[in-house]
């Protein structure tokens, strides 16, 4: 079945073999049709994202034989759309400011006898959830940096029971509580991956979200956000991860497996296809 898909890398480094697999996987699901394939540049982390990496991404995808019709969407130019989504959630009373640092949370978790854990590690213990409105207002007035977290329990109650569909698994009952009170607005960036990707997938008419199985549990949360924001619901397909000889995920810092290095050392696109099993 041909779907409208997207490949959405962060231009914070060079693409590697794992990215090649993800991009080609989505390209195949789009029927190798440029009109069904979207390139999105998730560049909200302005400090790490660089123009030279954007250029390299486009060169790598062209080398692999992947094409698209519309100009790449850059998330850095869509902050107003994420703000609108946050306004909707705030109007429902589903967000609260969090002033905790990573070290604050680590200390809280270590001090707890039975700190809750989810599929991605420990869950936020809810420290700032219990602040009074007066305490929150005073801290914000003092200029204390803060993120915004989702009130998960209340959000699930507002949305009611939800399902989503993964092509490999079938119908799944959404259970976003496994991620706890997630951050939807970071301290340094006025959005987050979870919020931005959900808003953008809807705006670009994506009908099939393809991505690595490491993000499987994030789809529970994204389904919840779609319900709260009144957004259309795509189908998902989570693919396996490409690992190195030692069973580890590829990293951008490993130059030897970047597509730029492989291309410059004489590797051909067909060699890449054979190596990653596509």
DRENDO-1510 file (C-alpha; in Angstrom, 1 decimal, always signed):
<recs>
REC; n; res; u; v; w
REC; 1; UNK; +0.0; +0.0; +0.0 .
REC; 2; UNK; +1.4; +3.4; -1.0 .
REC; 3; UNK; +1.3; +6.1; +1.7 .
REC; 4; UNK; +2.5; +9.6; +2.2 .
REC; 5; UNK; +5.6; +9.3; +4.4 .
REC; 6; UNK; +8.4; +11.5; +5.6 .
REC; 7; UNK; +12.0; +11.4; +6.6 .
REC; 8; UNK; +12.8; +13.9; +9.3 .
REC; 9; UNK; +16.5; +14.0; +10.3 .
REC; 10; UNK; +18.0; +16.6; +12.6 .
REC; 11; UNK; +20.8; +18.6; +10.8 .
REC; 12; UNK; +23.1; +18.3; +13.8 .
REC; 13; UNK; +25.5; +15.9; +12.2 .
REC; 14; UNK; +26.1; +13.8; +9.1 .
REC; 15; UNK; +23.8; +11.0; +8.1 .
REC; 16; UNK; +25.0; +7.4; +8.8 .
REC; 17; UNK; +23.9; +3.9; +7.8 .
REC; 18; UNK; +21.0; +3.9; +10.2 .
REC; 19; UNK; +19.6; +7.1; +8.7 .
REC; 20; UNK; +20.0; +5.5; +5.2 .
REC; 21; UNK; +17.9; +2.6; +6.3 .
REC; 22; UNK; +15.2; +4.8; +7.8 .
REC; 23; UNK; +15.1; +7.1; +4.7 .
REC; 24; UNK; +15.0; +4.2; +2.2 .
REC; 25; UNK; +12.3; +2.4; +4.3 .
REC; 26; UNK; +10.1; +5.5; +4.1 .
REC; 27; UNK; +10.9; +6.0; +0.4 .
REC; 28; UNK; +9.8; +2.4; -0.3 .
REC; 29; UNK; +6.5; +2.9; +1.6 .
REC; 30; UNK; +5.9; +6.0; -0.5 .
REC; 31; UNK; +6.1; +3.9; -3.6 .
REC; 32; UNK; +9.3; +5.8; -4.6 .
REC; 33; UNK; +7.0; +8.6; -5.7 .
REC; 34; UNK; +8.4; +12.1; -4.9 .
REC; 35; UNK; +4.9; +13.5; -4.4 .
REC; 36; UNK; +4.3; +11.0; -1.6 .
REC; 37; UNK; +7.7; +11.6; +0.2 .
REC; 38; UNK; +8.4; +14.6; +2.5 .
REC; 39; UNK; +11.8; +15.7; +3.7 .
REC; 40; UNK; +11.5; +17.6; +7.0 .
REC; 41; UNK; +14.5; +19.1; +8.8 .
REC; 42; UNK; +14.0; +19.0; +12.6 .
REC; 43; UNK; +16.2; +21.9; +13.4 .
REC; 44; UNK; +14.6; +23.3; +16.6 .
REC; 45; UNK; +17.9; +22.7; +18.5 .
REC; 46; UNK; +19.5; +25.9; +17.0 .
REC; 47; UNK; +22.7; +25.5; +19.0 .
REC; 48; UNK; +23.5; +22.1; +17.4 .
REC; 49; UNK; +22.0; +22.3; +13.9 .
REC; 50; UNK; +24.2; +23.7; +11.1 .
REC; 51; UNK; +23.6; +24.7; +7.5 .
REC; 52; UNK; +26.4; +22.5; +6.3 .
REC; 53; UNK; +24.7; +19.5; +7.7 .
REC; 54; UNK; +21.5; +20.4; +5.9 .
REC; 55; UNK; +23.5; +20.5; +2.7 .
REC; 56; UNK; +25.1; +17.2; +3.4 .
REC; 57; UNK; +21.6; +15.6; +4.1 .
REC; 58; UNK; +20.3; +16.6; +0.7 .
REC; 59; UNK; +23.5; +15.4; -1.0 .
REC; 60; UNK; +23.3; +12.0; +0.7 .
REC; 61; UNK; +19.6; +11.5; -0.1 .
REC; 62; UNK; +20.1; +12.4; -3.7 .
REC; 63; UNK; +23.1; +10.0; -3.9 .
REC; 64; UNK; +20.8; +7.2; -2.5 .
REC; 65; UNK; +18.3; +8.0; -5.3 .
REC; 66; UNK; +15.6; +9.5; -3.1 .
REC; 67; UNK; +13.7; +12.5; -4.4 .
REC; 68; UNK; +10.9; +14.8; -3.2 .
REC; 69; UNK; +8.9; +17.6; -4.8 .
REC; 70; UNK; +8.3; +20.3; -2.1 .
REC; 71; UNK; +11.1; +22.2; -0.4 .
REC; 72; UNK; +12.1; +20.7; +3.0 .
REC; 73; UNK; +10.1; +22.0; +5.9 .
REC; 74; UNK; +12.2; +23.5; +8.7 .
REC; 75; UNK; +10.8; +23.3; +12.2 .
REC; 76; UNK; +12.7; +26.4; +13.2 .
REC; 77; UNK; +10.2; +28.4; +11.0 .
REC; 78; UNK; +7.1; +26.9; +12.6 .
REC; 79; UNK; +7.3; +27.9; +16.2 .
REC; 80; UNK; +4.1; +29.9; +15.9 .
REC; 81; UNK; +2.3; +26.7; +15.1 .
REC; 82; UNK; +3.7; +24.9; +18.1 .
REC; 83; UNK; +2.7; +27.8; +20.3 .
REC; 84; UNK; -0.9; +27.6; +19.0 .
REC; 85; UNK; -1.0; +23.9; +19.9 .
REC; 86; UNK; +0.3; +24.7; +23.4 .
REC; 87; UNK; -2.4; +27.3; +23.8 .
REC; 88; UNK; -5.0; +24.7; +23.2 .
REC; 89; UNK; -3.5; +22.4; +25.8 .
REC; 90; UNK; -3.1; +25.2; +28.3 .
REC; 91; UNK; -6.8; +26.1; +27.8 .
REC; 92; UNK; -7.6; +22.6; +28.8 .
REC; 93; UNK; -5.5; +23.0; +32.0 .
REC; 94; UNK; -3.2; +20.2; +31.0 .
REC; 95; UNK; +0.2; +21.8; +31.4 .
REC; 96; UNK; +2.3; +22.9; +34.3 .
REC; 97; UNK; +5.7; +24.7; +34.6 .
REC; 98; UNK; +8.6; +22.6; +35.7 .
REC; 99; UNK; +11.7; +24.3; +37.2 .
REC; 100; UNK; +13.7; +21.2; +37.9 .
REC; 101; UNK; +17.1; +20.6; +36.6 .
REC; 102; UNK; +18.3; +17.1; +35.5 .
REC; 103; UNK; +20.3; +16.9; +38.7 .
REC; 104; UNK; +17.2; +17.9; +40.8 .
REC; 105; UNK; +15.2; +15.0; +39.2 .
REC; 106; UNK; +18.1; +12.5; +39.6 .
REC; 107; UNK; +18.3; +13.4; +43.3 .
REC; 108; UNK; +14.6; +13.0; +43.8 .
REC; 109; UNK; +14.5; +9.6; +42.0 .
REC; 110; UNK; +17.5; +8.3; +44.0 .
REC; 111; UNK; +15.9; +9.4; +47.3 .
REC; 112; UNK; +12.6; +7.6; +46.4 .
REC; 113; UNK; +12.3; +4.0; +47.7 .
REC; 114; UNK; +10.4; +2.9; +44.6 .
REC; 115; UNK; +10.9; +5.5; +41.9 .
REC; 116; UNK; +8.6; +4.8; +38.9 .
REC; 117; UNK; +10.3; +3.6; +35.7 .
REC; 118; UNK; +9.1; +3.4; +32.1 .
REC; 119; UNK; +10.5; +2.0; +28.9 .
REC; 120; UNK; +12.9; +4.9; +28.6 .
REC; 121; UNK; +14.1; +4.8; +32.2 .
REC; 122; UNK; +12.9; +6.6; +35.3 .
REC; 123; UNK; +9.8; +8.8; +35.1 .
REC; 124; UNK; +9.5; +12.4; +36.3 .
REC; 125; UNK; +8.5; +12.2; +40.0 .
REC; 126; UNK; +6.1; +15.1; +39.8 .
REC; 127; UNK; +8.1; +17.5; +42.0 .
REC; 128; UNK; +6.8; +20.7; +40.4 .
REC; 129; UNK; +3.3; +19.3; +39.8 .
REC; 130; UNK; +2.5; +20.0; +43.4 .
REC; 131; UNK; +3.6; +23.6; +43.5 .
REC; 132; UNK; +0.8; +26.1; +44.3 .
REC; 133; UNK; -0.2; +28.7; +41.7 .
REC; 134; UNK; +1.4; +31.3; +43.9 .
REC; 135; UNK; +4.7; +29.5; +44.0 .
REC; 136; UNK; +4.7; +29.0; +40.3 .
REC; 137; UNK; +3.9; +32.6; +39.6 .
REC; 138; UNK; +6.6; +33.8; +42.0 .
REC; 139; UNK; +9.3; +31.6; +40.4 .
REC; 140; UNK; +8.3; +32.7; +36.9 .
REC; 141; UNK; +8.3; +36.4; +38.0 .
REC; 142; UNK; +11.9; +35.9; +39.3 .
REC; 143; UNK; +12.9; +34.7; +35.9 .
REC; 144; UNK; +13.6; +31.1; +36.8 .
REC; 145; UNK; +14.0; +29.0; +33.7 .
REC; 146; UNK; +11.2; +26.4; +33.3 .
REC; 147; UNK; +9.9; +23.8; +30.9 .
REC; 148; UNK; +6.2; +22.8; +30.6 .
REC; 149; UNK; +5.1; +19.3; +31.3 .
REC; 150; UNK; +1.9; +17.5; +30.4 .
REC; 151; UNK; -0.4; +16.4; +33.2 .
REC; 152; UNK; -0.6; +12.9; +32.0 .
REC; 153; UNK; -3.3; +11.6; +34.2 .
REC; 154; UNK; -5.7; +14.5; +33.4 .
REC; 155; UNK; -4.8; +14.4; +29.7 .
REC; 156; UNK; -5.7; +10.7; +29.5 .
REC; 157; UNK; -9.0; +11.4; +31.3 .
REC; 158; UNK; -9.8; +14.2; +28.9 .
REC; 159; UNK; -9.1; +12.1; +25.8 .
REC; 160; UNK; -10.7; +8.9; +26.9 .
REC; 161; UNK; -9.7; +5.4; +25.6 .
REC; 162; UNK; -7.6; +5.6; +22.4 .
REC; 163; UNK; -6.2; +3.1; +19.9 .
REC; 164; UNK; -3.6; +3.4; +17.3 .
REC; 165; UNK; -2.4; +1.0; +14.5 .
REC; 166; UNK; +1.0; -0.3; +13.8 .
REC; 167; UNK; +1.3; -2.2; +10.5 .
REC; 168; UNK; +3.4; -4.9; +12.1 .
REC; 169; UNK; +1.5; -5.2; +15.4 .
REC; 170; UNK; -2.1; -4.3; +14.5 .
REC; 171; UNK; -4.5; -2.4; +16.8 .
REC; 172; UNK; -2.9; -1.1; +20.0 .
REC; 173; UNK; -4.6; +0.4; +23.0 .
REC; 174; UNK; -2.8; +3.7; +23.7 .
REC; 175; UNK; -1.0; +3.8; +27.0 .
REC; 176; UNK; +1.0; +7.1; +27.1 .
REC; 177; UNK; +1.2; +6.9; +30.9 .
REC; 178; UNK; +4.3; +4.7; +30.5 .
REC; 179; UNK; +6.2; +8.0; +29.7 .
REC; 180; UNK; +4.9; +10.0; +32.7 .
REC; 181; UNK; +4.5; +13.8; +32.7 .
REC; 182; UNK; +6.5; +14.4; +29.6 .
REC; 183; UNK; +8.1; +17.7; +28.6 .
REC; 184; UNK; +6.2; +19.4; +25.8 .
REC; 185; UNK; +8.2; +22.7; +26.0 .
REC; 186; UNK; +11.9; +22.6; +26.8 .
REC; 187; UNK; +13.6; +25.3; +28.9 .
REC; 188; UNK; +15.9; +26.3; +26.0 .
REC; 189; UNK; +13.5; +25.7; +23.1 .
REC; 190; UNK; +9.8; +26.7; +22.9 .
REC; 191; UNK; +8.6; +23.2; +21.9 .
REC; 192; UNK; +9.8; +19.6; +22.0 .
REC; 193; UNK; +10.3; +16.7; +19.7 .
REC; 194; UNK; +7.0; +15.1; +20.8 .
REC; 195; UNK; +4.9; +18.3; +20.2 .
REC; 196; UNK; +6.6; +19.4; +17.0 .
REC; 197; UNK; +6.5; +16.1; +15.2 .
REC; 198; UNK; +2.8; +15.6; +16.0 .
REC; 199; UNK; +1.8; +19.0; +14.7 .
REC; 200; UNK; +4.0; +18.7; +11.6 .
REC; 201; UNK; +2.8; +15.2; +10.6 .
REC; 202; UNK; -0.7; +16.5; +10.7 .
REC; 203; UNK; +0.1; +19.7; +8.8 .
REC; 204; UNK; +1.9; +17.8; +6.1 .
REC; 205; UNK; -0.8; +15.2; +5.6 .
REC; 206; UNK; +1.4; +12.2; +6.6 .
REC; 207; UNK; -0.6; +9.0; +6.4 .
REC; 208; UNK; +2.1; +6.6; +7.5 .
REC; 209; UNK; +4.7; +7.4; +10.2 .
REC; 210; UNK; +7.7; +5.3; +9.7 .
REC; 211; UNK; +10.5; +5.3; +12.2 .
REC; 212; UNK; +12.7; +3.1; +14.4 .
REC; 213; UNK; +11.4; +0.7; +17.0 .
REC; 214; UNK; +13.2; +2.7; +19.6 .
REC; 215; UNK; +10.4; +5.3; +19.3 .
REC; 216; UNK; +7.6; +2.8; +19.6 .
REC; 217; UNK; +6.5; +4.0; +23.0 .
REC; 218; UNK; +6.5; +7.6; +21.8 .
REC; 219; UNK; +3.7; +6.7; +19.5 .
REC; 220; UNK; +1.4; +6.2; +22.5 .
REC; 221; UNK; +2.0; +9.8; +23.5 .
REC; 222; UNK; +1.6; +11.2; +20.0 .
REC; 223; UNK; -1.7; +9.4; +19.7 .
REC; 224; UNK; -2.8; +11.2; +22.9 .
REC; 225; UNK; -1.7; +14.6; +21.6 .
REC; 226; UNK; -3.5; +14.1; +18.3 .
REC; 227; UNK; -6.7; +13.5; +20.3 .
REC; 228; UNK; -6.2; +16.5; +22.5 .
REC; 229; UNK; -5.4; +18.8; +19.6 .
REC; 230; UNK; -8.1; +17.4; +17.2 .
REC; 231; UNK; -5.6; +16.2; +14.6 .
REC; 232; UNK; -5.9; +13.4; +12.1 .
REC; 233; UNK; -4.5; +10.0; +13.0 .
REC; 234; UNK; -2.0; +8.3; +10.7 .
REC; 235; UNK; -0.9; +4.7; +10.7 .
REC; 236; UNK; +2.5; +3.8; +12.1 .
REC; 237; UNK; +5.2; +1.3; +11.1 .
REC; 238; UNK; +8.2; +0.9; +13.3 .
REC; 239; UNK; +11.2; -0.7; +11.7 .
REC; 240; UNK; +14.1; -2.6; +13.3 .
REC; 241; UNK; +17.3; -0.7; +14.0 .
REC; 242; UNK; +20.5; -1.2; +12.0 .
REC; 243; UNK; +23.4; -2.1; +14.3 .
REC; 244; UNK; +27.1; -2.3; +14.0 .
REC; 245; UNK; +29.2; -5.5; +14.3 .
REC; 246; UNK; +29.1; -5.2; +18.1 .
REC; 247; UNK; +25.3; -4.8; +18.2 .
REC; 248; UNK; +25.4; -1.1; +18.9 .
REC; 249; UNK; +23.4; +1.7; +17.2 .
REC; 250; UNK; +25.3; +3.8; +14.8 .
REC; 251; UNK; +26.2; +7.3; +16.0 .
REC; 252; UNK; +26.8; +10.6; +14.1 .
REC; 253; UNK; +30.2; +10.9; +15.8 .
REC; 254; UNK; +31.5; +7.7; +14.1 .
REC; 255; UNK; +32.8; +9.2; +10.8 .
REC; 256; UNK; +33.5; +5.7; +9.3 .
REC; 257; UNK; +29.8; +4.9; +8.9 .
REC; 258; UNK; +28.6; +8.4; +7.6 .
REC; 259; UNK; +27.2; +8.4; +4.1 .
REC; 260; UNK; +29.5; +11.2; +3.2 .
REC; 261; UNK; +32.6; +9.2; +4.1 .
REC; 262; UNK; +31.4; +6.1; +2.4 .
REC; 263; UNK; +30.5; +8.0; -0.7 .
REC; 264; UNK; +33.9; +9.7; -0.8 .
REC; 265; UNK; +35.7; +6.4; -0.4 .
REC; 266; UNK; +34.1; +4.9; -3.5 .
REC; 267; UNK; +31.1; +3.0; -2.0 .
REC; 268; UNK; +28.1; +2.9; -4.3 .
REC; 269; UNK; +24.4; +3.2; -3.4 .
REC; 270; UNK; +23.8; -0.5; -4.3 .
REC; 271; UNK; +26.5; -1.4; -1.8 .
REC; 272; UNK; +24.6; +0.5; +0.9 .
REC; 273; UNK; +21.4; -1.3; +0.0 .
REC; 274; UNK; +23.1; -4.6; +0.3 .
REC; 275; UNK; +24.7; -3.7; +3.6 .
REC; 276; UNK; +21.5; -2.6; +5.3 .
REC; 277; UNK; +19.4; -5.4; +3.8 .
REC; 278; UNK; +17.1; -3.4; +1.5 .
</recs>
